[in-house]
Amino acid sequence: MSAKVISVNISEKKGMRKKEAAEIVLRQDFGIEGDAHASGKWHRQVSLLALESIKKMQEMGLKVGPGDFAENITTEGIDLPRLPIGTRIFIGDNAELEVSQIGKVCHTRCEIYNQAGDCVMPKEGIFVKVIKGGIVKKGDRIVVSR
């Protein structure tokens, strides 16, 4: 199976679930136009989480889907947490991303954690920097280069 984008998601405020968008615009050294987490020159410009990880939470009985873990890009067909820091990810026609962090520390327990006693984003979500901007939408092909 080839890797692809399942959903692209943004939010106007931090700390909330993201809503699916028709497309997102990635800006070099910045993040996603219109997303609360876009902040420019730091290493966590865009977040990714695999559909496979979301399905683990669904199997625990939660009614969750793409964007509910505040990820910007939901993927399918890539074992995201196994990608080494520095890995390049190419999405669609133009976008080029670089893996900058695997997982994160959650300082406060989110709604998902409180419901299930666990959350996949801190362990299986990844963060990237935008090396080359572009438009990304559902169904776009993803190519990983190590």
Stockholm file with secondary structure:
# STOCKHOLM 1.0

chainA/1-146         MSAKVISVNISEKKGMRKKEAAEIVLRQDFGIEGDAHASGKWHRQVSLLALESIKKMQEMGLKVGPGDFAENITTEGIDLPRLPIGTRIFIGDNAELEVSQIGKVCHTRCEIYNQAGDCVMPKEGIFVKVIKGGIVKKGDRIVVSR
#=GR chainA/1-146 SS CCCEEEEEEECSSTTSCCEEESEEEEETTTEETTCTTCCSSSSCSEEEEEHHHHHHHHHTTCCCCTTTTCCSEEEESCCGGGSCTTCEEEETTTEEEEEEEESCCCSSCCHHHHHHSCCSHHHHCEEEEEEECEEEETTCBEEEEC
#=GC SS_cons         CCCEEEEEEECSSTTSCCEEESEEEEETTTEETTCTTCCSSSSCSEEEEEHHHHHHHHHTTCCCCTTTTCCSEEEESCCGGGSCTTCEEEETTTEEEEEEEESCCCSSCCHHHHHHSCCSHHHHCEEEEEEECEEEETTCBEEEEC
//
